[in-house]
Amino acid sequence: MKNRGKFTLIEWKKNETATAMGPPINDRLDLNDTINLLTEAGFKIKKSDVLNTFHYYIIAEKTRISA
């Protein structure tokens, strides 16, 4: 990905009311954990929010140049 490139991530919410849809609860990532992982990997979070009952989204921008 180019520096300053943007992407949108849509992920299943990790909550105790998980339904049979989607991956098992243990395979899902919490919104805050995902934000931390992206930040540590050199991305700036432009926006994040709940998309619907089952999903959240994050818009992130690459801020570090990869080696």
C-alpha positions in Angstrom: 0.0 0.0 0.0 1.3 3.5 -0.9 2.0 6.0 1.9 -1.1 7.9 2.7 -3.2 5.2 1.0 -6.6 4.6 2.7 -8.7 1.6 3.2 -12.0 0.6 4.9 -12.2 -2.4 7.2 -15.6 -4.0 8.0 -15.4 -6.5 10.8 -17.8 -8.6 12.9 -18.5 -7.1 16.3 -17.1 -9.2 19.2 -20.0 -9.4 21.7 -21.7 -12.0 23.9 -24.9 -11.8 21.8 -23.2 -13.3 18.7 -25.5 -15.2 16.4 -24.8 -18.2 14.3 -23.9 -15.8 11.5 -20.3 -14.9 11.1 -17.1 -16.4 12.6 -17.0 -17.8 16.1 -16.8 -15.2 18.9 -13.2 -16.2 19.7 -12.1 -15.4 16.1 -13.5 -11.9 16.2 -11.6 -8.8 17.0 -12.8 -6.1 19.4 -13.0 -2.6 17.8 -10.5 -1.1 20.3 -8.1 -4.0 19.8 -8.3 -3.6 16.0 -7.7 0.1 16.3 -4.6 -0.6 18.5 -3.2 -3.1 16.0 -3.7 -0.8 13.1 -2.1 2.1 14.9 0.9 0.0 15.9 1.3 -1.0 12.3 1.6 2.6 11.2 -2.0 3.5 10.3 -3.9 6.6 11.3 -7.5 6.0 12.1 -9.6 8.5 10.2 -13.0 7.2 11.4 -14.6 4.3 13.1 -18.1 3.5 14.1 -20.7 0.8 14.5 -22.1 -0.1 11.1 -25.1 -2.2 12.2 -26.1 -4.8 14.8 -23.4 -7.2 13.7 -20.5 -5.1 12.3 -18.2 -2.1 12.8 -16.0 -0.3 10.4 -12.7 1.6 10.4 -11.3 3.9 7.8 -7.5 4.1 8.1 -4.7 5.8 6.3 -1.1 4.5 6.0 1.3 6.9 7.7 4.6 4.9 7.7 6.7 3.9 4.8 7.3 0.1 4.8 10.8 -1.2 4.5 
